[in-house]
Amino acid sequence: MIYRFPEAVTIEAIHAVVMNGTNVQFKINECDGNGVNAAQICNTVTATTTNTAGVITNADVDAGDYISYTSTANTGGVTKLIIAIDYS
């Protein structure tokens, strides 16, 4: 789990960048208040060494829900992944 939102929010953007290596593919999901029943927030993001934005498919996160990160691939020895989530 990455974070638990105490209030309902709308995800406005997801940005990512990697350090070293080539790329990391990942998804950000919304999970219920128990951290299960994941629903995808954005399509798979392929983060590279330049700022990459994800495509939001499920922007609304309920109060008390968690968001989680799932890596689907890592190419080229990436040493750091930075993810920024804009919300209101």
N, C-alpha and C positions, 0 to 999 in steps of 0.2 A: 504494500500500500504506500502511496505517496502522501496523501493528505485526506483529512476528513473535514468536510465543509459543515460548519455549524448552522449555516443559513442556506436557503436555496440560492443557486447562482446560475448564470448563463455563461458558458464557455464561449469566448469571443475569438480566441486564436491560440494555437499551439505552435511554438517555434523551437527549433533544435539546431545544435551545431556540435560537431565532434572535434576532438583534438587528436592529432596524429592519425594514422590509419586512413581508411577510405570512407567507410560509412557504417551506420547502424540502422537497422530497420526495427521499428517498434510500433506498438499500439498503446493508446491511452484509453482506459475503460472506466465506466462508472459502476461501482459495486454498491449493494444495499448497505444498510447500517450494520450488518454483521460481516461485511467484507466479502460477500459471495454474490452470486447471480450477476455476473459481469455483463454489461451492455457497452458496446463499442461507442466511444465519443468521437473518434476520428478514424479515417482510413489509415492504412499502414503508412507511416512516415519514414522516408529514407533520409536520415540526417547525414549531411556531408560536412566538409570543412568550411562551408559558407552557410549562412542562415537559411534554414529550410522551414517552410510553413506546412502544417498538416491541413487536411480538408475535414472540416467539422461536419459530422453526420448526425450527432445527437447532442445538442448544445445545453440542454437543461439538466442540471444536477440537483436532486432533492436535498433538502436540509437533512443533515445526519448521514448522508451517503459519503462513501470513500471514492477516490480515484486511484487506479492502479496502473502500473507500467508493465508491459510484456514485451520482451525483446524477441524478435523473430529471426534476426541474422546480424552478424558482426563480421565485417570484412576489413582485412589489412591491419590488424593489431591496434585498434582504437584504444587509447588510454583514458579518455574522458568523454562523457556525454553530458551536455548541458541542455536541459529542457526548461522552457519558460511557458507558463500557462496564463493567458490573459483572461480575466473574467469580470463580471459585474453582478 
